Amino acid sequence: MILKLEDIGYYYEDGGMKRQILNELNYEFEKGRFYTILGPSGSGKTTLLSIIAGLDNPLAGKVYYDGEDIAQMGLNKYRRNKMAIVFQQFNLITYLTGTENIELAMAETDNDLPKNKKMVAYKLLEQFGIVKTKADRLVTQLSGGEQQRVAIARALASNVDLIFADEPTGNLDTATEKEIIKIFKMLTRDYGKTVIVVTHSEIVSQFSDTRLLLENGKLKEMA
């Protein structure tokens, strides 16, 4: 177990009414597995991802990383050294190249990393199908699938254990979506990372190790 959710609660207030999104939610994520979280629109998937990524605080309950309460650890430290997140819109710095985006992410962590950050960036991108000539282009000159590969390589470069993704294939065609899924599976198989993906895509979920449904404020495993 690398990530534990304990009695997580969250609600919104709308016109004086309380709308419960997460209700005494409990779950334990294991190291080296690929999880997908599905659920209808408005079920709280993105809210849950924000909480486990330390971007928002639960209104009740605690999140533990490797047995330590992330609030006690410090959310900034947790976000900087323990996790990385991949977004649907890539969230790359558009005036930088692919390698420069990765080098910047490596400069922001306290984790032990190789000194030659540019070489690491090249090697990661090459593993994900981005050759050196493309790696040195501005990211705006890359296709959507290539930009998402850069975003995943950037997440991996910080040497974190947890990689979260919010609808990472939402803007991609089916063929490219399948290529991104292969990369997520490689991250768990070859690097021992824990990958947690919020998605509407049945294709993505079918390739994950564990499919989770967020419904009525709780997570339950699906067949």
C-alpha positions in Angstrom: 0.0 0.0 0.0 1.4 3.4 -1.0 -1.6 5.6 -0.8 -4.5 5.3 1.7 -7.7 7.3 1.8 -9.4 7.3 5.2 -13.0 8.5 5.7 -12.7 11.2 3.0 -15.6 13.6 3.0 -16.3 16.5 0.7 -19.4 18.6 -0.1 -20.5 21.7 -2.0 -23.0 24.2 -0.7 -25.5 25.3 -3.4 -28.2 27.8 -2.4 -27.9 26.9 1.2 -28.2 23.2 0.4 -25.3 20.8 1.1 -24.5 18.5 -1.8 -22.3 15.6 -0.6 -19.7 14.5 -3.2 -17.5 12.2 -1.2 -18.9 10.4 1.8 -16.6 8.5 4.3 -14.6 7.2 1.3 -12.0 4.6 2.1 -9.5 2.9 -0.3 -5.9 1.7 -0.4 -3.8 1.9 -3.6 -1.0 -0.5 -4.1 2.5 0.3 -5.5 3.1 -0.6 -9.1 -0.5 -0.8 -10.3 -2.5 1.0 -12.9 -5.9 2.2 -11.6 -8.7 3.9 -13.4 -11.5 5.8 -11.7 -14.8 6.1 -13.6 -18.2 7.6 -12.7 -20.9 9.7 -14.1 -20.4 13.5 -14.6 -20.7 15.3 -11.3 -19.9 12.2 -9.2 -16.7 13.9 -7.9 -13.9 12.2 -9.8 -11.9 15.4 -10.4 -12.5 16.5 -6.8 -11.2 13.2 -5.6 -8.1 13.4 -7.8 -7.5 17.0 -6.5 -7.6 15.7 -2.9 -5.3 12.8 -3.5 -2.9 15.0 -5.4 -2.8 17.5 -2.6 -4.4 20.3 -4.7 -7.4 20.5 -2.4 -8.1 19.5 1.2 -10.9 17.1 2.2 -13.5 18.5 4.5 -13.2 15.2 6.5 -10.8 12.4 6.6 -7.1 12.0 5.7 -4.8 11.0 2.9 -1.7 8.9 3.7 1.3 8.5 1.5 3.5 5.5 2.6 1.9 5.7 6.0 2.3 9.5 6.6 -0.5 12.0 6.6 0.2 14.3 3.6 -1.2 17.3 5.5 1.4 16.6 8.3 4.1 16.1 5.7 3.2 19.4 4.1 1.2 19.6 0.8 3.9 21.5 -1.0 6.5 18.9 -0.1 4.1 16.1 -1.2 3.4 17.7 -4.5 7.0 18.5 -5.2 8.6 15.1 -4.3 5.9 12.4 -4.2 3.5 12.9 -7.1 3.1 14.3 -10.5 -0.1 15.0 -12.5 -0.9 14.8 -16.2 -3.8 16.9 -17.5 -6.1 16.6 -20.5 -4.8 20.0 -21.8 -1.1 18.9 -21.3 -0.3 22.1 -19.3 3.2 22.4 -20.9 5.0 25.7 -21.1 4.5 26.7 -24.6 7.6 28.8 -25.1 9.9 25.9 -24.1 10.9 22.8 -26.0 10.0 19.3 -24.9 13.4 18.7 -23.3 13.2 22.1 -21.5 9.8 21.3 -20.1 11.2 18.1 -18.6 14.4 19.8 -17.3 12.3 22.4 -15.6 10.3 19.8 -13.8 13.5 18.1 -12.7 14.8 21.3 -11.2 11.7 21.7 -9.0 12.0 18.5 -7.0 14.2 17.6 -4.0 14.5 14.0 -5.2 17.8 12.6 -6.2 18.3 12.9 -10.0 21.2 12.4 -12.4 23.3 15.5 -13.0 22.9 15.5 -16.7 19.2 16.4 -16.8 19.2 17.1 -20.6 20.4 13.6 -21.4 17.7 12.1 -19.1 15.1 14.2 -20.9 16.3 13.0 -24.3 16.3 9.3 -23.1 12.8 9.6 -21.6 11.3 11.2 -24.7 13.0 8.6 -26.9 11.4 5.8 -24.9 8.1 7.5 -25.5 8.6 7.8 -29.3 9.9 11.4 -29.4 13.2 11.5 -31.3 15.8 14.2 -30.5 14.9 16.4 -33.4 11.3 16.6 -32.2 12.4 16.9 -28.5 14.2 20.1 -29.4 11.1 21.7 -31.0 8.8 24.1 -29.2 6.0 21.9 -27.8 3.4 23.9 -29.8 5.0 22.4 -32.9 4.2 18.9 -31.8 0.9 17.0 -32.3 -1.5 16.5 -29.4 -0.3 12.9 -28.9 3.3 14.0 -28.9 2.6 16.8 -26.4 0.9 14.3 -24.1 3.9 12.0 -24.3 6.1 15.0 -23.2 3.7 15.6 -20.3 4.0 12.0 -19.2 7.8 12.1 -19.5 7.8 15.3 -17.5 5.8 13.5 -14.7 8.2 10.6 -14.7 11.4 12.7 -14.8 10.9 13.9 -11.2 11.4 10.4 -9.9 8.1 10.4 -8.0 6.1 7.2 -7.0 2.6 8.5 -7.8 1.5 9.6 -11.3 -2.1 11.0 -11.5 -3.9 11.8 -14.7 -7.2 13.7 -15.3 -8.8 12.6 -18.6 -5.3 12.3 -20.3 -6.7 11.0 -23.6 -9.8 13.2 -23.8 -8.4 15.2 -26.7 -6.8 12.3 -28.6 -8.0 10.0 -31.3 -8.5 6.3 -30.6 -5.1 5.2 -32.0 -3.2 7.7 -30.0 -5.2 6.9 -26.9 -4.1 3.3 -27.1 -0.4 4.4 -27.4 -0.8 6.6 -24.3 -2.4 3.6 -22.4 0.7 1.5 -23.3 2.9 4.1 -21.8 0.9 4.1 -18.5 1.2 0.3 -18.4 4.9 0.6 -19.0 5.2 3.0 -16.1 3.8 0.5 -13.7 5.5 -2.6 -15.2 9.0 -1.2 -15.8 9.3 1.6 -13.3 7.1 0.4 -10.5 5.0 3.6 -10.5 1.4 3.8 -9.2 -0.7 5.3 -11.9 -4.2 6.6 -11.1 -6.3 7.9 -14.0 -9.7 9.6 -13.9 -11.4 8.9 -17.2 -14.7 8.6 -19.0 -13.0 6.2 -21.5 -14.0 2.6 -21.4 -11.0 1.8 -23.6 -8.6 3.3 -21.0 -10.3 1.5 -18.1 -10.3 -1.9 -19.8 -6.5 -1.8 -19.9 -6.0 -0.9 -16.3 -5.1 -3.4 -13.5 -8.0 -2.2 -11.3 -11.2 -0.4 -12.4 -12.9 1.7 -9.8 -16.3 3.3 -9.9 -17.0 6.5 -7.9 -20.7 6.4 -7.1 -22.7 7.8 -4.2 -19.6 9.3 -2.7 -17.7 6.0 -2.4 -15.2 3.9 -4.5 -15.9 0.3 -5.4 -14.0 -2.1 -7.5 -15.5 -3.2 -10.8 -15.1 -6.5 -12.6 
